[in-house]
Amino acid sequence: VTHAAIGTGGAPAAADTTLTGEQSVRAAITAATSSNSKAVVFTATFDSAVSFVTATKNISNIGLGATSTAGAATIFCGAAYASSSCATNQNVNMTYTINLA
């Protein structure tokens, strides 16, 4: 898992390679673990300087994948959330936690 994507749709299906309404730029992620935890925490920043949105959008889904290019590989995991307005001058900071049994 190397990149995160955001979009304007719902949660991705198991075989999806892009998010519904995926924005044009994927963000590189950082993964962190702890020796006393069974969780992996992925973080990323979608920087307004790279124009990940070209007009104000209501973003509502996120996905993690293995490529920086939409459609190149199946999305590893993803979710939908209550939409949030994002303008062209805003950054989006993302945290996605996966708990392992």
C-alpha positions as CSV (number, residue, x, y, z in Angstrom):
1,V,0.0,0.0,0.0
2,T,1.6,3.2,-1.2
3,H,-1.0,5.8,-2.1
4,A,-4.4,7.1,-1.0
5,A,-7.2,8.4,-3.1
6,I,-10.3,10.6,-2.3
7,G,-13.5,10.9,-4.2
8,T,-17.1,12.1,-4.3
9,G,-18.9,8.7,-4.2
10,G,-19.6,5.8,-1.8
11,A,-17.4,3.0,-0.5
12,P,-15.5,1.0,-3.1
13,A,-16.5,-2.5,-4.1
14,A,-14.1,-5.4,-3.7
15,A,-12.8,-5.4,-7.3
16,D,-12.7,-1.6,-7.8
17,T,-9.6,0.0,-9.2
18,T,-10.8,3.6,-8.8
19,L,-13.1,5.3,-6.4
20,T,-16.4,6.8,-7.6
21,G,-15.6,10.4,-8.3
22,E,-11.9,9.9,-7.7
23,Q,-10.0,13.1,-7.8
24,S,-7.1,13.5,-10.2
25,V,-4.2,13.2,-7.7
26,R,-3.3,10.3,-5.3
27,A,-1.2,11.1,-2.3
28,A,1.7,9.1,-1.1
29,I,1.1,7.5,2.3
30,T,3.2,6.8,5.4
31,A,2.5,3.6,7.4
32,A,3.2,3.3,11.1
33,T,3.0,0.4,13.6
34,S,3.8,0.0,17.2
35,S,5.3,-3.1,18.9
36,N,2.5,-3.1,21.5
37,S,-0.4,-2.6,19.0
38,K,-2.1,-4.7,16.4
39,A,-2.9,-1.7,14.3
40,V,-1.4,-0.1,11.2
41,V,-2.0,3.6,10.8
42,F,-1.7,5.1,7.3
43,T,-1.4,8.9,6.9
44,A,-1.3,11.2,3.9
45,T,-1.8,14.8,2.9
46,F,-3.6,15.9,-0.2
47,D,-1.8,19.3,-0.8
48,S,-3.7,22.1,-2.5
49,A,-0.5,23.0,-4.3
50,V,-0.8,19.9,-6.5
51,S,-4.4,20.8,-7.4
52,F,-6.0,17.6,-6.4
53,V,-9.4,19.3,-6.8
54,T,-9.9,21.9,-9.5
55,A,-13.2,23.3,-8.1
56,T,-14.9,23.1,-4.8
57,K,-16.1,19.4,-4.3
58,N,-18.0,17.5,-1.6
59,I,-15.6,14.6,-0.9
60,S,-17.1,11.5,0.7
61,N,-14.9,8.4,0.1
62,I,-11.3,7.3,0.6
63,G,-9.3,4.3,-0.6
64,L,-5.8,2.9,-0.2
65,G,-4.0,1.3,-3.1
66,A,-0.6,0.1,-4.4
67,T,-0.1,2.6,-7.2
68,S,-0.1,6.4,-7.8
69,T,-2.3,5.9,-10.9
70,A,-6.0,5.3,-10.8
71,G,-7.2,2.1,-12.4
72,A,-3.7,0.4,-12.3
73,A,-4.5,-1.9,-9.4
74,T,-7.3,-3.0,-7.2
75,I,-8.0,-0.8,-4.2
76,F,-6.8,-2.5,-1.0
77,C,-9.4,-1.0,1.3
78,G,-11.7,2.0,1.4
79,A,-14.7,3.6,3.1
80,A,-17.4,6.3,2.7
81,Y,-18.1,9.0,5.2
82,A,-20.4,12.0,5.6
83,S,-19.4,14.4,2.8
84,S,-17.2,17.4,3.5
85,S,-16.8,20.4,1.3
86,C,-13.2,20.9,0.0
87,A,-12.1,24.1,-1.8
88,T,-9.2,24.4,-4.2
89,N,-7.1,26.2,-1.5
90,Q,-7.5,23.5,1.2
91,N,-5.3,20.6,2.2
92,V,-6.9,17.3,3.2
93,N,-5.1,15.3,6.0
94,M,-6.0,11.7,6.0
95,T,-5.6,9.0,8.7
96,Y,-6.8,5.4,8.0
97,T,-6.3,2.8,10.7
98,I,-6.5,-1.0,10.1
99,N,-6.8,-3.1,13.2
100,L,-5.5,-6.6,13.0
101,A,-6.7,-9.5,15.1
